[in-house]
Amino acid sequence: MDALEFPRAAYRLHDELRTARAHADALFRLVAPETLYARPIADRHRLIFYAGHLDAFDWNQLARGVLDLPAFAPSFDRLFEAGIDPEPGQAPDDDAGDWPALAEVQRYVERTRATIDAAIDRLPSERLLTALEHRWMHAETLCYLLHELPPELKRAPDRFRHEPILAPATTTAWTNIPGGPAQLGQRAGQFGWDNEFPAHEVTVPEFRLAHHKVTNGEYLGFVAAGGPAPHFWTRAGERWMLRRMFGHVPLPLNEPVLVTQRQATAYAGWAGARLPTEAEWQRAAYGAGHRSYPWGDAPPTEARAQLDFTGWDTVPVGANRASATPEGAEQMLGNGWEWTSTPFHGYAGFRPRTYYPGYSANFFDGAHFVLKGGSVRTAARLARPSFRNWFRAEYPYMYATMRLAA
Ligand SMILES: [Fe+2]
């Protein structure tokens, strides 16, 4: 694909790159340096990998890939190049001692950043956006890793909300989504990842969709009937607790349940419903494609969406009345990604980027499913209608919720 040019945005992109660096750096400082050598999720690298990976990506993609600069630390360029997503049971078995000292990693990071900053005007916007969005995506997945660490290993930020917000209990209410066109994908000439192209229209038959995401309280009935307990729930004597980022709270019954795609599918079947397809979700959230957000064109605010780091955890499903679509579906954006029933594949006409061929295509295996929307730890930049997320059906660590369709 030809590189796209948006030259007037370059300086703002540089500012945003600095912001994204500071944001991710602060996440690493939530834990002590020695904790960076822990592996909170067996299927992912140790935290120290990510401390080097974000800038190794920028080096490999921008300094080497665009500017053709000679490597100053080729072993680090390779060591920190690629994340992992192994088949179940194929987790890596490296030792903490296999990884370099934090100070060495930091020197690599600093030199990489200085090199890229000095050449920022020579980097095409599309490539800069790739690095920027890559970093924002990791800002979220880093939270998934940190979430798995025991609370005593993390320093909570000064200002964060821990206790559940009291909100009226919600019951499942349904809305009709009229049949009609949905616009999938990103328009040519706009930035997007390879899996967002080409843009195309799909006609969606009329269907029903729940106003709200499924709550912990609703899912509790499924668990009582023998269904699998969500990964983020933990038992304390007779009652269920929710593992928040910085501690455990009594299960907030009116907050969305965080589930795997398998659990979501099983729950939906138990409830006499199903998950929406990607096209149905798109139709419900964006109608015929004439609005920028589910609620309209006004930008996201905390009242409209639990998105862009407004907090660290889920909030009640009724907390964002201002997010309602014309049909009344709330929180289509924010407060947890929503699983679809659609396996992750390229759209007809998909072409991988020559400079990052495996970004999506490596996951077109039928084992990964599309998620839409976003979580409280998703950067606003990623909250465009065409953005697609994907994970394995049984992967339990991300902020993934569900909404019933019928
Ligand atoms: Fe990455």
Boltz pocket constraint, residues with backbone or C-beta under 6 A from the ligand:
constraints:
  - pocket:
      binder: B
      contacts: [[A, 53], [A, 57], [A, 81], [A, 83], [A, 134], [A, 138]]
      max_distance: 6.0
